[in-house]
Amino acid sequence: MASGSDRNPIIIGGLPSQVPDFDPEETQEWLDSLDAAVDERGRERARYLMLRLIERAREKRVAVPEMRSTDYVNTIATRDEPFFPGNEEIERKVLNATRWNAAVMVSRAQRPGIGVGGHIATFASSASLYDVGFNHFFRGKDGGDGGDQIFFQGHASPGIYARAFLLDRLSETQLDAFRQEKSKAPYGLSSYPHPRLMPDFWEFPTVSMGLGPLGAIYQARMNRYLKARSIADTSASHVWAYLGDGEMDEPESLGQLSIAAREGLDNLTFVVNCNLQRLDGPVRGNGKIVQELESQFRGAGWNVIKLVWDRSWDPLLAQDRDGVLVNRLNTTPDGQFQTYATETGAYIRRHFFGDDQRLRAMVENMSDDQILHLGRGGHDHKKVYAAYAAAKAHKGQPTVILAQTVKGWTLGPNFEGRNATHQMKKLTVADLKGFRDRLHLPISDRELEDGAPPYYHPGKDSEEIQYMHDRRRSLGGYVPTRVVRAKPLTLPGDTAYAAVRKGSGQQSIATTMAFVRLLKDLMRDKEIGRRFVLIAPDEYRTFGMDSFFPSAKIYNPLGQQYESVDRELLLAYKESPTGQMLHDGISEAGCTASLIAAGSSYATHGEPLIPVYVFYSMFGFQRTGDQFWQMADQLARGFVLGATAGRTTLTGEGLQHADGHSQLLASTNPACVAYDPAYGFEIAHIVKDGLRRMYGPDSEDVFYYLTVYNEPIQHPAEPADADVDGIVKGIHLFRRGEAGALPAQIMASGVAVPWAVEAQRILAEEWNVRADVWSATSWNELRREAVDVERHNLLHPEEEQRVPYVTRKLSGAQGPFVAVSDWMRSVPDQIARWVPGRYQSLGADGFGFADTRGAARRYFHIDAQSIVLAVLTELAGEGKVDRSALKQAVDRYQLLDASAAHPGAAGGDA
């Protein structure tokens, strides 16, 4: 059995409770020393000594209780700050030019006739945090690896564009096309970091708040996973996530901190821009958000670096022998600090320093202007550099840097620290002049008074620009940059799909199991097998995937340091540092973040991974739909499996497990290719086509969603004349009607296809109706293709008008059409307008409930007998069946009595 790890102890801190005192005299000596320090030097001196002892104890690896919060001062003492290697004067000039261009770009985008807005204040507060990173830390991709992964705060995008403009990566024309992506194409710039919209520039979409920190954690973890499995050397990659203090209230922001600490992700740094403001007001007006976040991160096991004050505070803090200044900093609420950012030096002298003689004495030789410019740590390049260097050097834990700033910094009194500053998008002429003067830029009054304010560029050959280029060359290239170096994969041939295409014989299996069987064969492929990344939220056994445990193993960087309770079983739970399966616990958000990180590895690190994420379908698009949009925006690829699909299929679980709408939600995501297959041979062709589209020579930026079920059924072998093109495009004729005089058509998907087949038999034997059964593998794809056809016809009236695939496919089919599925009627209704004939849909509209499958289907009227009634109803509408037959059918099959239905197949949880 593996031994424990010093890096990740099970118990962090803790006090002795039942440990005997083996040397009471020594203990008393220590207590007497503490008493003497308190009596002779005071409580503050004793407190300082205790803090230094705790610090030394940690250095000596002595377990002592964690302090959940520390004083409201910088974590890194002035004496411990490293040498700053940059040219601070040049960097100040660079940053001033960047600040100006970012603000002017937004202001110009708000000009009359355009009015697309933007955000100025967020970047203004975080500009120094980014600039130090760009100049000294962020690694580019020119070395051939993935470089660093940087999650830029969404509202700061104008500053990132402004810096790229100075480096000649973007033109003035492009800056003027900010938020005008179509009207100014091809020069348009996206409002926020959107890789899908700017696929050569942005890497990570972050403006949906909370998803940036979540994505960064799992990106750092994926980097370790890639290294552990010898797929890519990510040892030099560091993940930086830039976040807002208000953003940290999102559950996703803090919800997965523990996994980063548990796995010792010291390749991860959060930089939280604590400007103390949300979008409309203070984050914690009566509290202290920095202190609150410190306690939360420390409690989760992170290394915390507080960057609160700039260097102008150092002399004052050095005088604070009795702790009165630190106490004032500790007890002043954020709302008051926000007010100080908007007031005069005299006001600060009177209200912050004025009511204590000791505080007044500290600043008696300072002017009001000097007091006014006592600054925040996030605006001091040397302090920021010290924090970043410490974060990179720290081992065994992820690091968070809590950097205090002022929102709207340098933009002038109308912006700085104001509650409304987030929504302010335009600077007046007076604002521009004051802003220019503060940044010391050579722009004349006339240039500001005549028309739109100009951009500023010091010239390609200027000292500042050459400095910027030199710094980026030394760090491996320009960021942000998205590069796709991955080559197409060599995909398996037909042999890998042969077993599942043969059907299940006399055995009944769920479509979930059919997929698992196929996946097992694909993972054996010597070319792509190792690239599969299996992901599930603590439900592998539910989906019959515990068979992968012994061979693929569960990824855990610490290995398995215990003897598994089921170690003697064939399918024993097995963890390994090189495991292939990601077992993320009960966290769909964490699993989806892993899916995105793995699915975009082809671009991030030039190594394609094939994620397969399997989950209860109700807890996918409904619970983490925002992340699936993030996945689409990040151009990630992979397979998403909504297992236990359908509103009536997961017997007994009831309302909150009864998914009858995820296919409809999936249809709203343009990158999602969604299928609802009925049988194994359909799954085989869909997966094969998905691998081709996502990982073949002409790869596409899509991901596949397959809904599979837990109801065991017999799977037929693939017909010799199988319509593979129809399976992939969304519909194929599964079984032609052979008996009966009146023609009709039944279209079904997923678990409903067997009901349609049964309805076909009843119609022929009892009602003289010859019904064909069509398997609609994708209602969504049929609609998507039809919409594209209509759009083309609308815009090209002079050309021969195209016909949607579903219309062409059904053009020779006779009789009315009845569509049925275990979904809401809205799902099959997507194609109603393109079906060439009378059309009725049946569906499970309403809330689900716990009961037998048969009772649920009778209640929703989607079972075989209800399909019979629907077909007869449509035939009666065409005058081919007497309407009296409808009442006969209702009575014969007891369609108004849910208890009269056969309960259906039981079991089959997988």
N, C-alpha and C positions, 0 to 999 in steps of 0.2 A: 504494500500500500504506500502511495506517495506521501512524503512528509509535508509538513506545513510550509507556508511561505512567509517570510518576514515582510514582504511587500503588501500582503493582503491578510492581516490577522483577522480571525473571526471576531475577537473582542478588541474594540478600539477604546483605549482609555479605561475608565472604571476605577472605583475605589475599593480597597480591601474591606471586607465586612466581617469575615470569620477567621481572618489570618491572625494567629497568636503573635504577640510581641515578644520576640526572643531576647531583646536587650532593652528593657524599660529605661535603664539609666541613660543610654545613648539617645533614646527617643526624647527623654526629658531635656537633655542638653540642647537638642534642636529646638524644642518648644521654648526653652528659656531664651535662646538666641533670638527667636522671633519676637518674644515679649520685649526683650531689651531694645530691639530695633524700633519697635512701636513706641516704647516709652521715651527713648532718647532722641530719635530722629523723626518721629511722626508716622502717621498711617501711610502717607503718600510714599515716603522712602521705603517703608516695609513692603508696600505693594510693589514697588519697582523691583526690590530684591527678590520677591517671590516670582515675579514674571521672568526675571533673568534665570532663576533656578529652574523654572519650568522649561525655558528655552534650552538651557544646558542639558536637562534631563532628556529632552527629545534628541539632542545631538548625540547623546550617549546611548540612545535607543532604550531608554527606560520608559515603560508605559505609564503615562500620567493622564489624568482626565483632560479631554479636549476643552478648550475655552471656546464657547459658542460665539462670543463677540469680544472685540478688543476696543481700545480707545479710538476715538474718532480722529485718528491721525494716520500718517502714512505707515504702512507695514515695514517698508525698507527705510532704515535710519539713514540720515544724511552721510554718516561716516561709512556706510556700507554700499553707497552708490558706486557703480563701476565708472571707469573713464568713458566719456561720451566720444565716440570715434568720428562723429560727423562734423561738418562745418555749420555751426548753428546759424550764422549770419546768412549764408546762402540758402539754407533750408527755410529760414524765415521768409526770404524773398520768394522762394518757390511756393510756399504755402499761401502767402499773400496773393499771388497771382491766381492760385487755384481757388481761393476763397472768392475772389472777385468774379471770376468766370462762372463759377457755380451759381452765384446769386444773380448775375446778369442773365445767364441762360434761362433761369426760371422767370425772371422779370420780363424778358423778351417774349417768352412763351405765353405770357398773360396779356400781351398787347391787344388792343381793340381789333376785333375781327377774328382773333384766334382764341384766346381765353382758355387754353387747355391747362393752365396752372402748373403746379409743381410744389415742391417743399424746399424751403431755404434753411430753416432753423436747425434741423437735425444735423446736417453736415457741418454747419457753422460751429456746433458744439463739439463735434467729434473729429474735426479736421486734423488736429495734431495727432490723435490716436492713429489715424490712417497714415499720416505722412511719415511718422517714425517707422511704421511697418513697411511702407513702400521703400523707404531709403535704406533700411538696415535688416529687415527680417524676412519679408515675403519672398519665397523662392519661386522662380519661374520654371518653365518646362523645356528650356533650350537644351538641357542636359540629356534629354531623352526620357526622363522619368516623369512622374506626375507633378513634381514640384510640391508646393504647399497648396492646400485647399482652403480658400478664404470665402466665408459666408458674410458678404457685405450686408449691412443693415439696409433694408429696402429704401427707406426715405432719404438715405444719404447718396443715392445714385447720382444726383447732379454733380457732386464733388468728384466722383470717380470719372465721370465724363470730362469734367473740367481738367483733371490731371492728364487724361489721355489726349486732350487737345494740345496741351503744352508739349507733349511728347510726339506730336504729329501722328498720333494714332487715329485721331478724329479731326475732321475739318470744321471750319466755321460754319459751313453749309449744314453739316450734320448737327452742330449745336443748335442752330436755328430751326432744325426739324425735330427738336425734342417734343415727344408726345404727339407727333404727326406722322405716324408710321406708314400710312397709306397715301395720304395727300402729298407727302414729300418723299415718297419712295423714289429711289432706293436709299435715301439719306436719313430716313426717320430713325429716331432713337426711342427705345421703349421707356416707359415711365419708370419702371423699376427693373431690378435684375431678372430678366426673362431669357433664359437660354434658347427657348424655342423661337423667340422673336429676333434674337441676336446670337445665333449659334456659334459665331467665331469669337465672341467677346465674353459674355457671361457664362459662368459654369453652374451656379446654384441659385434657384429662385427662393427669395426669402421674405417677400413683403407680406405674405400671409402670416401674421405675427404668431410666434410660438413654434412654427415649423422650422425656422432657422436653427435654433438651439437643438431641437430634437434631431434634425438632419445632421448637424455637426457631430453630435455624439456618436451616431451610428456610422458616419463616414469615418471617424477616427477608429472605430471598432472594425469597420470593413478593411481599413488599411492594415490593421494587425492580422486580420483573417487572411488577407491576400499573402502577407509575408509568411505566416505560419504554414500555409498550404503550398508554399513555393511557387505561387502563380506570378507574383510581382514583388520586386524588392522595394518596399515602401518605407524602409527604415529612416530615410532622410525627410520624409513628408511630415509636415506639421499642419494641423487643422486649426484655423483661427475663425472664431465666430464673433461678429460684432452685433451687439444687441442693445436694446433700450431698457432702462429700468422699469418703465411702464409695461413693456412687453413681457417682463418676467412674471406678471400676474396671469398670463395665459397658462392653463394647466400643462400644456405640452412643453413649456419652457423649463419647468422644474421637475416634471413628472418622471424623467428617466435619468436623473443625476446619479442615482445609485449604481447603475450599470457601469458608468464611466469610472466611478471610484472602485467598484468591485473588481473590474478588469484592469485597473492601474493604467488608465489611458493617459500617460504623460505626454502623448503626442497631440494633446488637445488643450487649447486655451480659449476660454470665453473672455471677451472684453465687453463689459457692461458699461455703456455710456450713461452714467448717473447724472443727468442734467436736472433731476428732481421733478421733471414735468411729464405728464401724460400729454395726450393730444389737446385736452381742454383745461387742464389745471394741474395742481401738484400731485405727484404720485402718492406721497404720504405727508400731507400738510402738517398733521399733528405728530408725526413720527419721524423715523429716520430710515429711509429705504436702504442706504448702504449698510447700516447695522443689521437690518432685517435680513438682507440677502447674505451678509456674512454668516449669520447664524445658520441659515438654511444650507448654504454650501458647505460650511464646516461640518454640520450635522450629517450631511450626505457623504462626507469623507473626502472633500476636495481641499486642495491647497488654495488659500485665499490671500490675495495681495490687494491691500487697500491703497489707492492712489488718490488721496483726498486734497492735499494742499500743494501749491507750487513752492518754489525755492524762497519766495519773499517771506514765507512764514517761518523759515528755519531759524533766523535770529530770535524771533519771539519765543518759539518753543524751547530754544536753548536757555532762555532766561526763566523758564517756568519751573522753578525748583520746588514749589509747594503744590503744583498741579492745578492752580486756579484757572489757567488758560485751557488746559485739557478738559477740565470739568465744564467750563463754559461751552466748549465745542461739543462735548458729549450731550449736553442738556438743551442745546438750541435746536428746535424742530426745523424740518426741511422747509416748511412754509415761510419761516422767518429768514432762512438763508436765501430763499428765492427773492424775498423782499429786499434783502441787502444787495442783491445783484442789480436792483433797479434804482437804488437810492444813492445819495451823495456820501462822500467820505465823512462829512460832519455828522450825518445821520448815524453812520456805523460807529463812529467814535462815541457818540452819545448813548446809543442803545445797546451796543455789543460790549464796549469797553468801559462805559461810563459809570456803572453802579458799583464798581469795586476799585478801591484805591490801588491795589496791586496791578490790576489790568490797565488802569489809566496811566500808571507809571511806565508800563511797557511801551506805550505808544506816544509818550509825551514829547519825544524828539522827532516824531513822524508828522509830516504834513497831512492834511486831509486828502490830498491827491495820492499820497503814498498809501494811506489806509484804503482808499478806494480801490487801489490796484493790488491789494492782497488777493492773490488769485487762487484758482482751483487747479488741482494737480493734473487733470487731464489736458490742460493747455500748455504744459511745460515739457518741452522735448526731452530734456535730460531726465526728468522724473519718469516719463513714459518709457524711455529707453531702459532705465534701470528695472522697471517692472517687467518689461518684455524679456530682458536678458535673464531675470530671475525665473520667469515662467519657463523659458526654454531649458534652463539648467536644472530645474526641479525634476526629480525622478520618483516614480512610484505612484503618483497621483495626477489627475487632471488639475489644471489651475484656472481660477477665475480672477480677473483683474477688475476691481470695482473702481472705476475712474470718475471722479466728480468733475462736472463741467457746468457751464452755463448755456442754456439753450438760446440760440441766436447770437452766440458770442461774436463780437466785432461788428455786428450789423447795425449797431447804434441803439440809442435809448428807446426807440419805438418798437424794437424787436427783442432786445436782450431780456431774458427772464420773464417776459410777459405771458400771461395765460393764453392769449390768442396767437402767439407767435407761430405755432405749428400751421395755422391756416393762412398766415400772411404770405402772399406770393409776389408782391410787387413793391419795389422801392420808389419813393418819390425822388424828385431831383435833390431835395435837401438831404434825404437819406443817402443818396448816392455820393453826394459831395462829402458828407461826413465819413462814410465808409471808405472812400478813396483816400481821404486824409489819414485815417487811422492805419491804412495799409501802405501808405507812402508810395502810391502809384503815380507815374507821370502821365496823368490824364487831365486835360484842361476842362475848365468849367463849360466852355462852349460845346465840347463833345458830349457833355452830359445834358446840356440844355436843348440841343437840337436833335430831336428824334430819339430812337432807341439808344440806350447806353452801349458803348463799344466793348468788345472783348479786349483783353490785354494779353499780348504775347511779347516777351522781352527780346525775341529774335532767336533763330535756330542756333546761331553761333555764340549766343550769350553765355556767360559763366554759369548762370542758373540752369539753363537747359542742358548744357554739357554735363553738369554735375548730375542731373537727373538721369541722363542716359548712362553715365558711368556707373552709377549706383545700380541701375537695373541690369546692366551687363554683368556686373560682379555677382549679382544674385540669380543669374540664370534666365533672364528674359523678362518680358513685360507681363504684368498682371493687371486686371483679369484677362485671361486668354483661355479659350476653349479649343483644344486640339483633338482631333480624332485620328489616332495612329493605328488603331486596331485593324487587322486584316480579316477578311471573311473566314469563317470556320469551315472546315471540311465536315459536311453533314453526313449522317449515316444514311445508308441505302434502305431498300425495302425490307431487308431482313430484320431490322430492329422493330419493325411494325407488324411483322408476320403473325406473332402469337395473338395479339389482341384483335387482329382482323379475322381470325378464325372463329370468333365468337366464344361463348362460354359452354357450349354443348348442353348437357342436361343440368349443369350447375346454374344456380341463380346468383348473380352478383350485382352489386350496385355500380352505377357508372363511376362513382368515386374509386372503387376497387379496380375497374377497368383502366382508369387513368394510372393508378399506382402500378399496375402490372406493366403498362407501357413505360412508365418512368423508370422502373427497375431495369428494363432492357436497354433504354437509352443511356442510363448511367454506366452500363457495362461497355459502352462504345469507347474505343481507345483514343479517339480524337476529341470528343466533346464530353465524355463521361465525367471527368474531373472538374469540369466547369459548371456543373449544376450546383446550385446553392439552394438547399431545402430550408424552408422557413415555415414555422407554424407557431401559433400562440398557445403552447401547452396542450396541444390537441393531436399530436401525432398518432397516439393509440386510437383515438376516436376515428381517424381516417384510415386506419389499417396500415399506418406507415411505421409502426414499431419494428417491422421486419428490416428496416434500414439501420436500426441501432447498432447491431454487431459489426456491420461492414462499413457504412458511411461514418458512423459515430457522431456524437454531439460535440460541437466546438466549445471548448472551454480553455482559455489560455493557461489555466492552472492545472489542467488535467483533472483526474478523478482522485481525490485525496481521501477516499473512504471506500469501504466495501459495499457494493450495491446490494440492496436487500434481495434483488432477483438475479443475483450473479450466476446462479446455477441453471437458470432458464436459457433456452435457446435464443430468445429475443430479449436478452438482458439489456437494461439501461446502461449505456456506455459513453462516458465523456472522454475527450482527448484534445490535446493542444492542436492537433491537426485535423480535427473533426470537420465533416462537410456540412452537417446539419446545424442550423441556427435555431436554438430552442429558447425563445425570448421571453418565456413566462407569459402570464396572462396580460398581455399588452398588445392589442392590435396596432396601436400607434407606433410602438417600438418595432413591431414586425414590418409594418409598411415602410418605416424609415430604413430598415435593413434591405427591404426590397428595392427601394430607390437607389441606395448606395451601391448595391450589387448590380442593378440594372443599368447604371450609368458608368460602370467601371471601364467599359470599352473606350469611353472618352477620357475619364479622369486619369486612368493609369494605362490606357492602351491595351488592356487585357479584357476581352469579353467574358462575362459571367452570365449564366442562364439561371436567374432566380425562379424558383417555383414556390409561390406563397399560397398555402392552403389554409382555409379558415371557414368557420360557420358563415354562410353567405349573408345572413342578417347583419353580421358585424363587420362587413367590408365597406361597401360604398355608402351605407347609411352612417356608420360610425366614423370612418376615416376618409370620407369622400374628398375633403380638402387636400389630403395627402395624395390622392390619386390624381388630382389636378396638378399638384406639385410634381408628381411623377411624369405627367405629360409634358409639363413645362421644362423639366430637366432632361427630356428626351431619353428617358430610361426605357429599357426593354425587359421583357420577361413574361412569365405566365402567372396569372392570378386565378386561383381556383376557389370559386364560391361553393364549397361543399355543403352538404345538408340543405340544398336549395329547395325552393318550392314552398308554397303556403300550406300544403296539406301533407307533406312527405315526412317531416320530422315528427313522427308520432309521439304524442304525449307532452312535448315540451311547451306548447302553447304560444300565446300571442307574441311575446318578445323574441321568439326563435323562428317565427313563421314568416319567411321571406317570400313575398309575392311581388316584389318591386325592384330588386337590385338590377335586373336587366333594364328596367326603365331608367334608373339612375345611371347605369353604365352608358346608355345611349346618349347622355348629355355630354360625355367626354369625347372630344374629337379624336383623341389618340387611342381610344379603347376599341379594340376589335372583339366584340362580344358574341359568344356562341352558347347555345343551349342544346347540346347533343343528346341523342337518345341511346346510342349504342356504341360499343367499343370501336367498331370499324370507322364510325364517323369521327370519334375522338382521334384515331390514328391519323386520318387525313388532315384534320384541323391542326393537330400538333405539328405534323410534318410541314404543312404550309406555313405555320407560324415560325418555325425554325428557319425556313427559307427566307421569309420576309424580314425577320429581325436580325438574322446572323449570316445570311447568304451574301453573294456578290453585290447585289443591289439592295442593301439593307435599308429598312425604313424605321423611322422613329415612332413606333407604335408598341403597344403591349396588348396581350391577349387575356380576355376574361372568359373562362369557361365555367358555367354552372353545372355542377354534378350532384348526384342525389345519393341518399343512403338507403333507398328501397331496392331490395334484391329482385332482379328480373332475369330472364333468360335472354342472352344476347345472341342474335342470329349471326351466322357467318356472313362475311361481306359477299353480296351477290356478284356473280361473274361479270355482269354488265353494270356494275355500280357507277353511278353518275358522280364521279369525283369532282368535276367542275361544279355541279350543283351543290354538293356537300359543302364545298369551300365558299361558294357565293351565297349560300343561305337557304336553298330549298332543293329537294330532289324527290322524285316519285319513289316511295318506299315499297308500296304494295298495291298493285292494280286490282280493282274489283273484278271478280270473275263470274258472279251470279247476280241476277236481278235485272229488271227491265228499265227502271228509272235511274238515270245517271246522277251522281252527286260527287262532291269533292270534300274530303276532310283534311284539314291542315293542322298538324300538331307538332309540338316541340318537347324535347326532354322526356320527362317521365310520363307525359300525356300520350306519347305515341302508342304504347300498348293499349291504352283506353280506346284510342281511335281504331286500332286493329280489332278490338272486341266489338266496338260499335259497327264496324264494317260487317262483321259476321252476323250480328243481330239484324241489321238492315236487310241483308240478303236473305236470311232465313225466314224472317217474320214480316217483312214489309215490301219485298220485291224491289229493293233499291240496290243498285250497283254503285258502290262508293269506292273511289280511289283514295288511298291514304298517302299524304305527302308529309315528309319529315322536314319541318322548317328549322334547320339548324341555326339560323340567325335571322330573326325578325329585324334586328337592328341593322345588319349589313344590307338586307334587302331594301330597307327604307333609305339608307345612306346613298346607295347606288341610284335609286329612283330620284332622290332629291337632286343629285348631281346631274342626272339626265334632264330634269325639268329646268334646272338653272341654265344648262347649255342651250336648251331649246328657246328659253326666254331671251337670251342674249344673241342668238344666232337664228333669227326667224327666216333668213334667206337660205339657210341650209336645209337639207333633208332632216326632218324631225326624228330624233332618236326615240327608242321605245325602252322603258325600264326592263331590267332582266326578269323581274317577277312577272310582269305582264307577258313577256315573250314566253316564259316558261309555262305559264298557265293558259296560253292562248288556245290550245287545242282541247282543253279540259271542258267537259260538258256538265251542265247542271249548276245548282247553287253551291256556294263555298261556305263551309263552317270551320272556323279556326278555334282551337282549344289549347290551353296550356295550364300549368300550375301557377301562372302569374296573373296579375291584374289584366283586365281586358285591354287596358291601354297599351300593353306590350304587343299583342297581335294586331291591334287596331292601327298600329303605325303604317301598315301596308294597305289599309282598306281601299284607299282611293285608286290604287293601281291594280287591284284584282278585277279581272274582266268578267264580272257577273254579280249576282246577288251575294251578299256577304254578311255573315253574322259571326260574332266572336263570343266565346264563353271564357270566363275567367274567375279567379278567386279574389273578387273585390271585397274589401272590408278587412276587419281584424281577424287574425288567426285565433285558434283556440286549441285546447288539448282534447283529443278524442281519437278514435280509430281513423285510419286513412279513409276507409270506405264512408264512414259517417261524415267526415269533413268534406269529401268530394260530393256526396249527395247533397249536403247543405249548400255548397257553392254551385251545385248543378254543373259539374265539369266531368262527372264520371261517364262511363260508356253509355249508360241508359239516357243520361241527359244529352249526350251528343246525338243519340238517335232521335230524341224529341226535337232538337234544334234542326237536324237535317229535314225531318218531316215538316216542321214549321215552314222552312224555306221552300220546300216543294209545294206545300199548300199555297204559299204566297204566289207561286208561279202557276197555280191552277192544276197541278199534276197529282195532287193528293187531296182527298176530301178533308175538310177541317175537323170532321168528327173523329178522324184518326188521332188527332192530337190529344183529345181528352182520353181516348182509349189508352194511349201510351202513358199518360200521366198516371192513370189508375193501374194499369198493368204492372208498371215498374215501381209504383208507390213513391213517386218522385217528391211528394210533399212530406215524406216521413224519413228523416235521416237515420232513424234506428232500423229501418227496413233494409238498409244497404248491407252488403257483405262487408265485414270489417276490413278485408284486404290483408296483404302480407304483413306479418309482424316481424319485429326484430330488424336486423340489418342496420345497426347504428352507423356502420361505415359506409 
